[in-house]
């Protein structure tokens, strides 16, 4: 409310003036008043005191108020009030066959990796960095390259055993392993699925298991990839609301400015529907949802759902990382070229831009760069899904 400032009145003592001067003043006042009445000009509006004017400008428009949300420092994902950030990441290997879908807990992850296993099958690897109560699973056996991903995040690694070369790597690299075979009391088997597709745990159990094993509680990696909070859904929607208030109806530049700015180029290629064909019976698809500004995930044309929250799995950022691949035994097991350098694609806001990637060692982070500018990649806040694919994989968008 504007304040009314009252000034103290001072009593003025007037000296008596001669009669002629007094009469002249009265004539001037009367004629001046008549002129003001008869004039066509409108009277000047009273000026607003400067402090009142500033006060009016400071009052926010509730429709344009930017709502800030608590975010995970590792990925920028929105956290619920009861959640807290973990001091060390937790990685979990998921199965991804029809017997294991729908999985639980994926929508609460910071990063999801998908990589080829045997034949057309894939394994999923989740990275969690904030607490949540959902069950996690079905959990499956480790793979050689998935151990590398656990090392990259300096994470506690939950899995169900693995074939011998993988277990040797876990031992030799001092991985903070949380294996059902040695920590069975921290896992459970569900009754609605048959083994081996029914192993589950949760974050609380895994943290207790890590403490019982004496693992270091603090992680050594601050974040996954730098995220830009100004391109979160909340910031973009706020910017659009501001321009709508100014009657600017075309907001395309705002909605696509993130990835265009990131790529360092004026125009970027559209990618609102992406399909990745890992092989027979494993067709992965992402469809861009413009309203929520995320990608909805499908497998074999069916929505991929998280059983824990019964919501379709979505991601704010997609990365397609190309790697060399070779089959190493008669079981169809693979080795993937995760160390070195290669090509990649980054997808956000319904657009796609080319990337390159570099990784120096098992426990070093994978660095992503824009192919055009060679600048480090920045992400939108939220869940990032990284599809690791062999060169030559059929991909369309």
Residue pairs with C-beta under 8 A, 6 or more apart in sequence:
2 49
2 52
2 55
2 56
3 51
3 52
3 55
5 49
17 25
36 43
48 56
61 245
63 241
63 245
64 238
64 241
64 242
64 245
66 234
66 235
66 238
67 234
68 234
69 78
69 79
69 234
70 78
70 79
70 81
71 77
71 78
71 79
71 229
71 381
72 78
72 79
72 85
72 110
72 129
72 130
73 85
73 129
73 222
73 223
74 85
74 89
74 110
74 129
74 130
74 222
74 223
74 224
75 110
75 111
75 129
75 223
75 224
75 227
75 379
75 381
75 382
75 383
75 384
76 227
76 229
76 232
76 379
76 380
76 381
76 382
77 110
77 130
77 381
77 382
77 383
78 381
78 382
79 85
79 130
80 132
83 130
83 131
83 132
84 130
84 131
85 129
85 130
85 131
86 128
86 129
86 130
86 131
86 203
86 207
86 219
87 217
87 218
87 219
88 154
88 155
88 156
88 210
88 215
88 216
88 217
88 218
88 219
89 110
89 127
89 128
89 129
89 153
89 154
89 155
89 156
89 219
89 221
90 127
90 128
90 129
90 155
90 156
90 158
90 203
90 206
90 207
91 125
91 126
91 127
91 128
91 149
91 150
91 153
91 155
91 156
91 157
91 158
92 105
92 125
92 126
92 128
92 136
92 137
92 139
92 157
92 158
92 159
92 201
93 123
93 124
93 125
93 139
93 140
93 141
93 142
93 143
93 146
93 157
93 158
93 159
93 160
94 100
94 103
94 106
94 123
94 124
94 125
94 126
94 137
94 138
94 139
94 140
95 103
95 123
95 124
95 138
95 139
95 140
95 196
95 197
96 103
96 114
96 121
96 122
96 123
96 124
97 121
97 197
98 281
99 193
99 194
99 197
100 138
100 140
100 193
100 197
101 299
101 304
101 305
102 304
102 305
102 306
102 307
103 124
103 137
103 138
103 306
103 307
104 134
104 135
104 136
104 137
104 200
104 306
104 307
104 308
105 126
105 128
105 132
105 134
105 135
105 136
105 137
105 202
105 306
105 308
106 112
106 124
106 126
106 306
106 313
107 306
107 308
107 309
107 311
107 313
107 314
107 383
108 128
108 130
108 132
108 134
108 308
109 126
109 127
109 128
109 383
110 127
110 128
110 129
110 130
110 224
110 383
110 384
111 126
111 127
111 224
111 383
111 384
111 385
111 386
112 124
112 125
112 126
112 127
112 315
112 383
112 384
112 385
112 386
113 124
113 125
113 126
113 127
113 146
113 149
113 386
113 388
114 122
114 123
114 124
114 125
114 284
114 385
114 386
114 387
114 388
115 122
115 123
115 125
115 143
115 145
115 146
115 336
115 388
116 122
116 278
116 325
116 334
116 336
116 388
116 389
116 390
117 123
117 143
117 333
117 334
118 331
118 332
118 333
118 334
119 279
119 332
120 278
120 279
120 280
120 281
120 282
121 278
121 279
121 282
122 278
122 282
123 140
123 143
123 146
125 146
125 149
125 150
126 136
127 149
127 153
127 155
127 224
128 136
128 203
131 203
131 204
132 203
133 202
133 203
133 204
134 202
134 308
134 309
135 200
135 201
135 202
135 308
136 158
136 200
136 201
136 202
136 203
137 190
137 198
137 199
137 200
137 201
138 193
138 197
138 198
138 199
138 200
139 158
139 159
139 160
139 180
139 187
139 199
139 200
139 201
140 159
140 160
140 196
140 199
141 159
141 160
141 161
141 162
141 163
141 166
142 157
142 159
142 160
142 161
142 162
142 166
142 167
142 170
143 162
143 166
143 333
143 334
144 165
144 166
144 169
144 335
144 336
145 334
145 335
145 336
145 338
145 388
146 159
147 157
147 166
147 169
147 170
147 173
147 175
147 362
148 338
148 339
148 362
149 338
150 157
150 175
151 173
151 175
151 362
151 363
152 359
152 362
152 363
152 364
152 365
152 366
153 219
153 221
153 224
154 219
154 220
154 221
154 363
155 176
155 219
156 176
156 178
156 206
156 207
156 210
156 215
157 170
157 175
157 176
157 177
157 178
158 178
158 179
158 201
158 206
159 177
159 178
159 179
159 180
160 179
160 180
160 181
160 187
160 196
160 199
161 167
161 179
161 180
161 181
162 170
163 333
169 175
170 177
173 362
173 363
176 210
176 213
176 215
176 216
178 186
178 206
178 209
178 210
178 213
180 187
180 199
183 209
183 212
183 213
186 201
186 205
186 206
186 208
186 209
187 199
187 200
187 201
187 205
188 199
188 200
188 201
189 195
189 198
189 199
189 200
190 198
190 200
191 198
192 198
210 217
211 217
221 365
224 379
224 384
225 368
225 376
225 377
225 378
225 379
225 384
226 376
226 378
226 379
227 378
227 379
227 380
227 381
228 258
228 378
228 379
228 380
228 381
229 235
229 381
231 257
231 258
231 380
231 381
232 380
232 381
232 382
233 292
233 293
233 294
233 316
236 254
236 255
236 258
236 293
239 254
240 251
240 254
240 255
243 251
243 254
244 251
255 290
255 293
255 349
256 268
256 349
256 350
256 351
258 348
258 349
258 380
259 268
259 346
259 348
259 349
259 351
259 353
260 266
260 267
260 268
260 351
262 346
262 348
262 353
262 370
262 377
262 378
263 353
263 370
263 372
263 373
264 370
264 372
264 373
264 375
265 353
265 372
268 351
268 352
268 353
269 351
269 352
269 353
270 350
270 351
270 352
270 397
271 288
271 347
271 350
271 351
271 352
271 397
272 287
272 288
272 350
272 397
273 285
273 286
273 287
273 288
273 397
274 285
274 286
274 295
274 318
274 347
274 352
274 395
274 396
274 397
275 283
275 284
275 285
275 394
275 395
275 396
275 397
276 283
276 284
276 285
276 320
276 387
276 389
276 393
276 394
276 395
277 283
277 284
277 393
277 394
277 395
278 284
278 389
278 393
281 300
282 299
282 300
283 299
283 300
283 301
284 297
284 298
284 299
284 387
285 297
285 298
285 299
285 301
286 295
286 296
286 297
286 298
286 315
286 318
286 347
286 385
287 295
287 296
287 298
288 294
288 295
288 296
288 349
288 350
289 295
289 296
289 314
290 350
292 314
293 316
293 349
293 380
294 314
294 315
294 316
294 382
295 314
295 315
295 316
295 318
295 347
295 385
296 303
296 312
296 313
296 314
297 303
297 304
297 312
297 313
297 314
297 315
297 385
298 304
303 312
304 312
304 313
305 311
305 312
305 313
306 312
306 313
314 383
315 382
315 383
315 384
315 385
316 348
316 379
316 380
316 381
316 382
316 383
316 384
317 346
317 347
317 348
317 379
317 380
317 382
317 383
317 384
317 385
318 345
318 346
318 347
318 348
318 384
318 385
318 386
318 387
319 344
319 345
319 346
319 347
319 355
319 368
319 384
319 385
319 386
319 387
320 344
320 345
320 347
320 386
320 387
320 389
320 395
321 342
321 344
321 357
321 366
321 386
321 387
321 388
321 389
322 342
322 343
322 344
322 389
322 390
322 391
322 393
323 336
323 337
323 338
323 342
323 388
323 389
323 390
323 391
324 336
324 337
324 342
324 390
324 391
325 334
325 335
325 336
325 337
325 390
325 391
326 334
326 335
327 333
327 334
328 334
328 335
336 388
336 390
338 359
338 366
338 388
339 359
339 360
339 361
339 362
340 358
340 359
341 356
341 357
341 358
341 359
342 356
342 357
343 354
343 355
343 356
343 357
343 371
344 354
344 355
344 356
344 357
344 368
345 352
345 353
345 354
345 355
346 352
346 353
346 354
346 355
346 368
346 370
346 377
347 397
348 379
348 380
349 380
352 397
353 370
353 371
353 372
354 370
354 371
354 372
355 368
355 369
355 370
355 371
355 377
356 368
356 369
356 371
356 374
357 366
357 367
357 368
357 369
358 366
358 367
358 369
359 365
359 366
359 367
367 376
368 376
368 377
369 375
369 376
369 377
370 376
370 377
389 395
